[in-house]
Structure formats: C-alpha cells, structure tokens
C-alpha cells in the first residue's frame, strides 16, 4: 500500500468539487486546510471533515487578491504543517464572445483561474522542495484542451493552466514533486448558477463533484514511483 500523504491544502473548498474533495480526503485520513471566500460555508465543510477524525481548518481567503496569495499560502503551510498535497480547484466560469468581453472581465478570469494558482504554487514550493516531495493537482477543464465559442476568456485561462502544469512538472520533477492537471467535462456545481455564466445544459447528465473528487483522491494516493500527468474525465452521456 502506498504511504498516504497526511496534509493537503484545497482551494475553492466551500462548494462543488472542492467540498467533495475535502470530504473524500478526510475520509481517507488526510488532514485538510480549506480555502474559500465564504467563511460560513467553509466552516460547515471543515466541521464535516473533522467528524471523520482528521484535522481540518478553514481559511477564508479571497484568491482574487492575487498580490496577497503567495504569502497567505506560505503562512498556511507553515501553520498547518508540512503540505503533501495542493489541490488548486478555485476558479470561475465566464461566458461571452471575445469581441464583447470587457478588459476588466478578462482580467478577473485570468487572475482567479490562472494567476492565483501560480501564486498558490509558489506559496507551497519552498516547503515541498525542502522535503523533496509533494503533489500539486490543478483542476483544469475540458476547456483547457479544446475551445468553445462563447467561452473564450475561460478557455484561455484553462489552456494557460495546462501550460503552467506541464512546465511545472518538468521543472520540479528533480525535486521529487509531482504535478497533475485534471480536466473534467461539465460538472454539476454552483458554477452554472453564477451571474457570469449563461448556458443551458442538462445538469443531470453532468459529472457529479463526488466523481471528480474520487479521481483527485486517486491521483493523490498514487505511490511515489507513479504519476498521472494529465487526466481527462468526461460524462458518459456526452455533455461537454
């Protein structure tokens, strides 16, 4: 049996994939440091995780404030304990034609979906390098592998995340650090209810957050000698 990594940071942990991953990790015996903007929602997830017997702590942080993220993550890693796993899940959906996308909206999507991930990574890398081990799992999207009309800014952010993941993997392999990009198709999460997304899909045909979380846990528990560099997970019903 592979040695189970003991401590994880999960961003976007108050709902959707992040929440499901937090619970899945906790049930597997992994302590979880949970990050999201919503303190109240995050507290509920932390309480649920602690009921499994692991250590769980909520850290209400707005990752859109990108200039603060690196130091905040570094501080969390120092306080919570050596971080074995970083799950970069926080992000936003956005639909609009490129011609109609305001610069402020474009920057908002890139900041949260890409730049904040870059800063989270920089926040944990010193600790992981010191220990010569760690797993960084970036939740990308099928929108990081193919483009969709009306999803321009979102796809650009996710294509960028794929490039970040691949470059990081090559740079940090010698440091004992593994990097995985997981690319789910559509997942039935609150993303579809946000004001920045206009789309009409059959949500019952989508993946569930729990299914994605199972794959993230599988990646996290691989033995040190194995890695999944990229995983595409699609709904069987054919929804993108």
C-alpha positions as CSV (number, residue, x, y, z in Angstrom):
1,X,0.0,0.0,0.0
2,X,1.3,3.5,-0.8
3,X,2.1,5.8,2.1
4,X,-0.8,8.2,2.5
5,X,0.1,11.9,2.3
6,X,-1.1,13.4,5.5
7,X,-1.8,17.1,4.9
8,X,-3.5,18.9,2.0
9,X,-4.5,22.4,1.0
10,X,-7.7,22.6,-1.0
11,X,-8.8,25.8,-2.6
12,X,-12.4,26.6,-3.6
13,X,-13.3,24.2,-0.8
14,X,-16.7,25.6,0.3
15,X,-18.7,24.0,-2.5
16,X,-18.7,21.8,-5.6
17,X,-15.5,19.9,-6.5
18,X,-13.5,21.5,-3.6
19,X,-16.1,20.5,-1.0
20,X,-16.4,16.9,-2.3
21,X,-12.6,16.6,-2.4
22,X,-12.3,17.9,1.2
23,X,-14.7,15.2,2.4
24,X,-13.1,12.5,0.3
25,X,-9.6,13.4,1.6
26,X,-10.9,13.5,5.2
27,X,-12.4,10.0,4.9
28,X,-9.1,8.8,3.6
29,X,-7.3,10.2,6.7
30,X,-5.8,13.3,5.1
31,X,-5.8,16.5,7.2
32,X,-7.2,19.4,5.2
33,X,-6.6,23.1,5.2
34,X,-9.6,24.6,3.4
35,X,-9.6,27.8,1.4
36,X,-12.5,29.8,0.1
37,X,-14.0,33.3,0.3
38,X,-17.1,32.2,2.3
39,X,-16.2,31.8,6.0
40,X,-19.6,30.3,6.9
41,X,-19.8,27.8,4.1
42,X,-16.2,26.8,4.7
43,X,-16.9,26.2,8.4
44,X,-19.6,23.7,7.5
45,X,-17.2,21.8,5.3
46,X,-14.4,21.9,8.0
47,X,-16.9,20.5,10.6
48,X,-17.9,17.7,8.3
49,X,-14.3,16.8,7.6
50,X,-13.4,16.8,11.4
51,X,-16.2,14.4,12.0
52,X,-14.1,11.7,10.3
53,X,-11.3,12.3,12.9
54,X,-8.8,14.3,10.8
55,X,-7.6,17.8,11.4
56,X,-9.4,20.4,9.4
57,X,-9.2,24.1,9.4
58,X,-11.0,26.9,7.4
59,X,-9.0,29.7,6.0
60,X,-11.3,32.4,4.5
61,X,-9.2,34.0,1.7
62,X,-10.1,35.8,-1.4
63,X,-7.8,34.3,-4.0
64,X,-8.8,37.1,-6.5
65,X,-6.5,39.3,-4.4
66,X,-3.5,37.8,-6.2
67,X,-0.8,40.0,-4.7
68,X,-1.6,38.6,-1.3
69,X,-2.0,34.9,-2.2
70,X,1.6,33.7,-2.2
71,X,2.3,35.0,1.3
72,X,-1.0,33.8,2.6
73,X,-0.5,30.2,1.3
74,X,3.1,30.2,2.6
75,X,1.7,31.2,6.1
76,X,-0.9,28.5,6.0
77,X,1.6,25.8,5.1
78,X,3.8,26.9,7.9
79,X,1.0,26.9,10.5
80,X,-0.9,23.8,9.3
81,X,2.1,21.6,8.9
82,X,4.2,20.3,6.0
83,X,1.9,20.2,3.0
84,X,1.9,17.0,1.0
85,X,-0.8,17.9,-1.5
86,X,-2.0,21.1,-3.0
87,X,-5.3,21.0,-4.9
88,X,-5.8,24.1,-6.9
89,X,-9.6,24.0,-7.5
90,X,-10.8,27.6,-7.0
91,X,-12.0,29.2,-10.2
92,X,-14.8,30.9,-12.0
93,X,-16.9,30.3,-15.1
94,X,-17.4,33.0,-17.7
95,X,-19.3,33.2,-21.0
96,X,-19.1,35.9,-23.5
97,X,-17.9,36.4,-27.1
98,X,-14.4,37.6,-27.2
99,X,-15.4,40.7,-29.1
100,X,-17.8,41.6,-26.3
101,X,-15.6,40.7,-23.3
102,X,-14.6,43.8,-21.3
103,X,-11.0,44.0,-20.3
104,X,-11.9,44.0,-16.6
105,X,-13.8,40.7,-17.0
106,X,-10.9,39.2,-18.9
107,X,-8.5,40.2,-16.2
108,X,-10.8,38.9,-13.5
109,X,-11.0,35.4,-15.1
110,X,-7.2,35.2,-15.7
111,X,-6.5,36.4,-12.2
112,X,-8.6,33.8,-10.5
113,X,-8.3,30.8,-12.8
114,X,-4.6,31.2,-13.6
115,X,-2.6,33.8,-11.7
116,X,-4.0,32.8,-8.2
117,X,-3.0,29.2,-9.0
118,X,0.6,30.3,-9.9
119,X,0.7,32.2,-6.6
120,X,-0.6,29.2,-4.6
121,X,2.1,27.0,-6.2
122,X,4.8,29.5,-5.2
123,X,3.5,29.5,-1.7
124,X,4.0,25.8,-1.2
125,X,7.0,25.1,-3.3
126,X,9.7,26.1,-0.8
127,X,8.3,23.6,1.8
128,X,7.9,20.8,-0.8
129,X,11.4,21.4,-2.1
130,X,12.8,21.2,1.4
131,X,11.2,17.8,1.9
132,X,11.8,16.6,-1.7
133,X,8.2,15.5,-2.0
134,X,4.7,16.8,-2.8
135,X,1.8,16.6,-5.2
136,X,0.2,19.5,-6.9
137,X,-3.1,18.8,-8.6
138,X,-4.5,21.6,-10.8
139,X,-8.2,21.3,-11.6
140,X,-8.3,22.5,-15.2
141,X,-11.2,21.6,-17.6
142,X,-12.0,20.1,-21.0
143,X,-11.9,23.8,-21.8
144,X,-8.2,23.6,-21.4
145,X,-7.9,21.0,-24.2
146,X,-10.4,22.4,-26.7
147,X,-12.2,25.7,-27.3
148,X,-15.9,26.5,-27.2
149,X,-17.5,29.6,-28.7
150,X,-18.6,32.0,-26.1
151,X,-16.1,30.6,-23.5
152,X,-13.1,32.5,-24.8
153,X,-11.7,34.0,-21.6
154,X,-12.4,30.8,-19.7
155,X,-10.7,28.6,-22.2
156,X,-7.7,30.8,-22.4
157,X,-7.3,30.7,-18.6
158,X,-7.6,26.9,-18.6
159,X,-5.2,26.4,-21.6
160,X,-2.8,28.6,-19.6
161,X,-3.3,26.4,-16.6
162,X,-2.4,23.3,-18.7
163,X,0.8,25.0,-19.8
164,X,1.6,26.0,-16.2
165,X,1.1,22.4,-15.1
166,X,3.3,20.9,-17.8
167,X,6.1,23.4,-17.3
168,X,6.0,23.0,-13.5
169,X,6.1,19.2,-13.8
170,X,9.2,19.4,-15.9
171,X,10.9,21.9,-13.6
172,X,10.1,20.2,-10.3
173,X,10.5,16.5,-11.2
174,X,14.1,16.5,-9.9
175,X,12.8,18.0,-6.6
176,X,10.5,15.0,-6.0
177,X,7.4,17.0,-6.7
178,X,4.6,15.6,-9.0
179,X,2.1,17.7,-10.9
180,X,-1.2,16.6,-12.4
181,X,-3.8,18.5,-14.4
182,X,-7.2,17.0,-14.2
183,X,-9.6,18.0,-17.0
184,X,-13.2,17.3,-16.2
185,X,-16.0,17.8,-18.7
186,X,-19.1,19.6,-17.3
187,X,-19.7,19.1,-13.6
188,X,-22.9,19.8,-11.8
189,X,-21.7,22.6,-9.5
190,X,-22.8,26.1,-8.5
191,X,-20.7,27.5,-11.3
192,X,-23.7,27.1,-13.6
193,X,-25.7,29.4,-11.2
194,X,-23.3,32.3,-11.2
195,X,-24.1,35.6,-12.9
196,X,-21.0,35.3,-15.2
197,X,-22.3,32.1,-16.9
198,X,-25.1,31.9,-19.3
199,X,-25.6,28.3,-20.6
200,X,-28.4,25.8,-20.9
201,X,-27.2,22.3,-20.4
202,X,-28.8,19.1,-18.9
203,X,-27.2,19.3,-15.5
204,X,-28.4,15.8,-14.6
205,X,-26.2,14.4,-17.4
206,X,-23.1,16.1,-16.0
207,X,-20.4,14.6,-13.8
208,X,-21.0,15.0,-10.0
209,X,-18.4,16.7,-7.8
210,X,-18.0,13.4,-5.9
211,X,-17.0,11.6,-9.0
212,X,-14.3,14.2,-9.8
213,X,-13.2,14.1,-6.1
214,X,-12.7,10.3,-6.3
215,X,-10.3,10.9,-9.2
216,X,-8.4,13.6,-7.4
217,X,-8.0,11.3,-4.3
218,X,-6.8,8.5,-6.6
219,X,-4.1,10.8,-8.0
220,X,-3.1,11.9,-4.5
221,X,-2.7,8.4,-3.3
222,X,-0.5,7.0,-6.1
223,X,2.8,5.6,-4.9
224,X,5.9,7.8,-5.2
225,X,7.1,5.9,-8.3
226,X,3.9,6.6,-10.3
227,X,2.2,9.8,-11.6
228,X,-0.7,10.8,-13.7
229,X,0.4,13.9,-15.6
230,X,-3.0,14.6,-17.2
231,X,-6.4,13.1,-16.7
232,X,-9.5,13.8,-18.8
233,X,-12.7,12.8,-17.1
234,X,-15.9,13.1,-19.2
235,X,-19.6,12.5,-18.6
236,X,-20.6,9.3,-20.3
237,X,-23.8,10.9,-21.6
238,X,-21.7,13.1,-23.9
239,X,-22.2,16.6,-22.3
240,X,-19.0,18.6,-23.0
